[in-house]
Amino acid sequence: MGGEAALDVEPAETRAALAAIVHTGRESLADMRRVLGALGEVGDAWHPQPGLAQLPALVDQVRRTGTHVRTERRTADRG
């Protein structure tokens, strides 16, 4: 079952799984950066992580591949 379909059937479990995937991916990238830094292999390829300002360009890039992308902006209620 795909992630989108699983959200309808088991939303809490699916969200937890997706959060674990995101967390693992970020940890893996951080580990890779540390390894490359220790090896002195970063050179010109080393760039800061993109931020939210680059999100529209990324969405456009993915859409050009024919992939449907939906974005949603939410703000936290800090009241």
VEXLUMNU-304102 format. One record per residue (C-alpha): residue in three letters; residue number from 1; x, y, z. Coordinates in nm, 2 decimals, decimal comma. Layout:
 rest  nr     c1     c2     c3
  Ala NUM      X      Y      Z
...
//
This chain:
 rest  nr     c1     c2     c3
  Met   1   0,00   0,00   0,00
  Gly   2   0,14   0,34  -0,09
  Gly   3   0,19   0,61   0,16
  Glu   4  -0,09   0,83   0,04
  Ala   5  -0,34   0,53   0,05
  Ala   6  -0,21   0,43   0,39
  Leu   7  -0,28   0,78   0,52
  Asp   8  -0,65   0,72   0,47
  Val   9  -0,65   0,37   0,64
  Glu  10  -0,40   0,42   0,92
  Pro  11  -0,32   0,79   0,95
  Ala  12  -0,14   0,79   1,28
  Glu  13   0,09   0,49   1,19
  Thr  14   0,16   0,63   0,85
  Arg  15   0,25   0,97   0,98
  Ala  16   0,48   0,81   1,23
  Ala  17   0,65   0,60   0,96
  Leu  18   0,69   0,91   0,74
  Ala  19   0,84   1,10   1,02
  Ala  20   1,09   0,82   1,09
  Ile  21   1,18   0,82   0,72
  Val  22   1,25   1,19   0,72
  His  23   1,45   1,16   1,04
  Thr  24   1,66   0,88   0,91
  Gly  25   1,72   1,06   0,58
  Arg  26   1,84   1,37   0,76
  Glu  27   2,07   1,17   0,99
  Ser  28   2,21   0,99   0,69
  Leu  29   2,29   1,32   0,51
  Ala  30   2,45   1,46   0,82
  Asp  31   2,66   1,15   0,86
  Met  32   2,77   1,17   0,50
  Arg  33   2,87   1,53   0,54
  Arg  34   3,08   1,44   0,84
  Val  35   3,25   1,16   0,65
  Leu  36   3,32   1,38   0,35
  Gly  37   3,45   1,66   0,57
  Ala  38   3,68   1,42   0,75
  Leu  39   3,81   1,30   0,42
  Gly  40   3,86   1,65   0,29
  Glu  41   3,63   1,57  -0,01
  Val  42   3,39   1,86   0,02
  Gly  43   3,56   2,11  -0,21
  Asp  44   3,33   2,31  -0,43
  Ala  45   3,05   2,06  -0,40
  Trp  46   2,98   2,17  -0,04
  His  47   2,68   2,40  -0,02
  Pro  48   2,45   2,48   0,26
  Gln  49   2,12   2,29   0,27
  Pro  50   1,84   2,46   0,08
  Gly  51   1,58   2,64   0,28
  Leu  52   1,22   2,73   0,23
  Ala  53   1,31   3,01   0,00
  Gln  54   1,42   2,74  -0,26
  Leu  55   1,10   2,54  -0,22
  Pro  56   0,91   2,69  -0,52
  Ala  57   1,20   2,61  -0,75
  Leu  58   1,22   2,26  -0,62
  Val  59   0,85   2,21  -0,67
  Asp  60   0,87   2,34  -1,02
  Gln  61   1,16   2,11  -1,10
  Val  62   0,97   1,80  -0,97
  Arg  63   0,65   1,91  -1,16
  Arg  64   0,85   1,92  -1,49
  Thr  65   0,92   1,55  -1,45
  Gly  66   0,54   1,49  -1,46
  Thr  67   0,51   1,42  -1,09
  His  68   0,20   1,57  -0,92
  Val  69   0,31   1,79  -0,64
  Arg  70   0,09   1,96  -0,39
  Thr  71   0,22   2,20  -0,14
  Glu  72   0,04   2,33   0,17
  Arg  73   0,15   2,60   0,40
  Arg  74   0,05   2,58   0,77
  Thr  75   0,15   2,81   1,05
  Ala  76   0,16   2,70   1,41
  Asp  77  -0,08   2,87   1,66
  Arg  78   0,15   3,01   1,92
  Gly  79  -0,12   3,16   2,13
//
